[in-house]
Amino acid sequence: MLRRLLRRLFLKYLEKAFATGKRKFCSSLESLRDRGAFLRHLAPVRKLEGNVYAQAPLAGPPQVLD
């Protein structure tokens, strides 16, 4: 299903951003700088069943491309 694909891709790119140092954590999230803590924090998200909502653009497809 689309929701599983989007969740998988989101987590994949989030983990990639973490691995390359593009994600910075400060303040109350400083503990997530540790890779193990970061992955434990994401673990419950892998089990979530979300909803994907999409509707046609109000002004039509050309506006989306612009």
C-alpha positions, 0 to 999 in steps of 0.5 A: 500500500502507498502508506507503507511505501511512504513510511519506508522511504521516509525512514530510509531517507531520515536514517541516511540524513542521520548517517551523513550528519545532515540531522542535528539534535539539540536541547531535549533531543541531544540524546538522539545523537547516539545512533542506537538511541536514534534507531530505538526512537524510530522503532515504534514508527515502523509499526505505525499505520498512517493514512495517505490523503491526496486530492486533485489540485484545485487549479489542475495538474499544470499548477502542480508542475509549476 
